[in-house]
Amino acid sequence: MMERRSKALVLVVDDELAARLITRATLEEGGFDVVEAASAAQALALFEDCHPDVVLLDVMLPDGDGVELCEQLRGLPNGRDVPIAMVTGVNDKESIQRAYQSGATDFITKPISWGTLAHRTRFLLRAHHALRDLALSALRMRLAASVFEASNDAILICDRHNRIISTNPAFTRICGHPAHEVLGQDPALLFADVGTRIQYQTMWETLLADNAWQGEFTCRRRNGDTFPAWFSMSLCRDAEGEPEHYIALFTDISLRKVQEQRIAHLAFHDELTGLPNRRLVADRLAVALAQAKRDASQGAVLFVDIDRFKNINDSLGHACGDQLLEQVALRLQGALRGGDTVGRMGGDEFVLLCPGAGHGAAIAARAQAMLATLAEPYQVMGMRLHVSASMGIACYPDDGDTPEVLVRNADAAMYLAKEQGRNNFQFYAPELNASILSRLKLEMELRRALDAGQFELYYQPKLEMADGRLNGAEVLIRWRNDAGQLVPPNRFIPVAEECGLIGAIGDWVLAETCRQHAAWRAAGLLVPVLAVNVSARQFAQPEFAENMGRMLAELGTAPAAIELELTESMLMADVRRTAATLERLKELGFSIAIDDFGTGFSSLNYLRHFRLDVLKIDQSFVRELLQDRAALAIVQSIIALARALNLQTVAEGVETEAQRALLQEQGCGAMQGYLVARPLPASDFAAWLRAYNKGRPP
């Protein structure tokens, strides 16, 4: 005897891999087990081996016809009683007719509604079980009656004249009609409107021809309320082949309809804010452009980006960021006029479509008013946040005549607003395209640079304040392009992060650093620690610590020789994961420094729980140390904090003796900067170190 299954097993027969994978994922999420077949031969073998509970069978197969396969399955000992649904095109009436003649239980039309497939399959299985039980012999009639009474689906049985002779309790619960009110009546009383009654006649034609029909009707309850219902109709004939009984199973699918409407809404709207999404904005912009061409009118597209939104997400959490975005969306909606559209493009980016916006001065006035509205304080999770936005404006038809071009140009203008200091708007100018093309060219060159060996490492020494002893060196990457020019890191590192190359570049930096450290050691030059910058994308890798330890083991370098420099925002992005990663790095023997300390967002409450070694004082504070009392106060605070947490301090960007003296007086432990030496190529660094070792007093 076959072991009873905990889940119904569905055999999916389709020669398209993508269709099978989507069907499997949808059904498994809906609580089914699934086996797949790509051909008729494979389907036959699986059917006899697995004994599925339901078969979803594509009409077209590479080695045969799905209808013929259905007939073959019905001829098998285990195939007479299995629900088989044929999957066919919505207008393929001939295949549907042949499917029923071959013994198919039902059909599913393409394109498949993935949101309802599991419900449809479950209903098919339930309907099959109910109809099977109703057809049992008189000995299992008691069980059939039980099923009839307990079914959650309404069951309606009519005589050969289509008059109601029996209903189950679910019918009364769903429709509100007690059984005695409907006995002897035509079931058409359930249907709500003329359109449904026309469909009712079509259903009769199919039912009489094929003995079965499935579909949706709009029904009316006893109290007058309407509801959608999914029906499975069967015609039972007598020994002479004449109609004897009509059986209808149906269920209220109102909830399913609501879910379908939600799915349809989400296809065109942003889930968080409810605003139109990128797809709907593009559709409305296309309509507006067509109207503008007919009327010879103008309009504008405004691209809005929240300034430093990532810092809010990283420091205060995504829940806070989501609430802020919801409030931003409400303010932008409040700024709309008749015919305007505001949509969310993703992240913290919004687009406003303003047909008939008028001349440049009028658009500028609206943009300035929106920025002022967005800059007003926000109340988020009990906090008062001050946030600004940057805005780019593209006008049509002057700046583009397609949705794609206009949005792209407005986006480019927004980046210009960022470069102009944020919290402002900029109109698109053609010269912005040159900047975009330059960035794309830089990305393509950057992708070649790693393979072409164009990256170089420079080393900037760090000295102890107290005795001038070499503390170590910071490793800095340089890129010498095809023209032999050095590209500044602040130009290519952001591009590498955006295009996904930063991980490979970071691995190369670490490997080259280890190789150089070993070469210097072999030459008798001892550099205590080499500090390597880690990008946010690298640090976010799930196995970052283990990967670092494995790489150094393969290179033969002790982790104690490497100091990893991280930024505050990286540490605060995911505090729990950060703490675990730092703990693992410390166990492996790495030294950890926070770079540019004081310039980001951090929580001292969390900071004290992180396993750290060094706080690096940002050069912006060092530069203003002698002129700005606030800068001096910040430096004093950082040094005091480091001392309290038993951490070392390194001052960056030290250029004068006066700066060095004041930093040493305040208790700073080490320094780097032009006063010591500029970043140097490996050979120059070795020469500098030899000279420094000879000239340094013992």
Protein Blocks (a to p, Z undefined) as FASTA:
>chain_A
ZZddfbdcdddddfbfklmmmmmmmmmmnopacdddfbfklmmmmmmmnopabdcddfbd
fkbcfklmmmmmmmpmklmmgccdddddfklmmlmmmmmmnopabdcdddddfklmmmmm
mmmmmmmmmmmmmmpcfklmmmmmmmmmmpmbdcddddfkopafbdcfklmmmnopafkl
mgopafklmpmblmlmmmmmmmmmmmmmnopacdddddddfkopacdddddddddddfko
pafbdcdddddfklmmmmmmmmmmmmmpcfklopacfklmmmmmmmmmmmmmmnopacdd
dddddehklmmmmmnojklmmmmmmmmmmmmmmmpcehiacddfbhjbccdddehkbpfk
lmmmmmmmmmmmmmpccdeehiacdddddddddddfklocbfklmmmmmmmmmmmmmmno
gaiacdddfklmmmmmmmmmmmmmmmmmmmnopaccdddddddfklopafbdcddddddd
fkopacdfklmmmmmmmnopmmmmmmmmmmmmmmmmmmmmmnopacfbacddddfklmmp
mklmmmmmmmmmmnopafklpccdddfklmmmpmmlmmmmmmmmmmnopacddehihjac
cdfklmmmpccfbdcddfklmmmmmmmmklmmmmmmmmmmmmmnopacddehiabfklmm
mmmmnopabdcdjkloccddfklmmmmmmmmmmmpcZZ
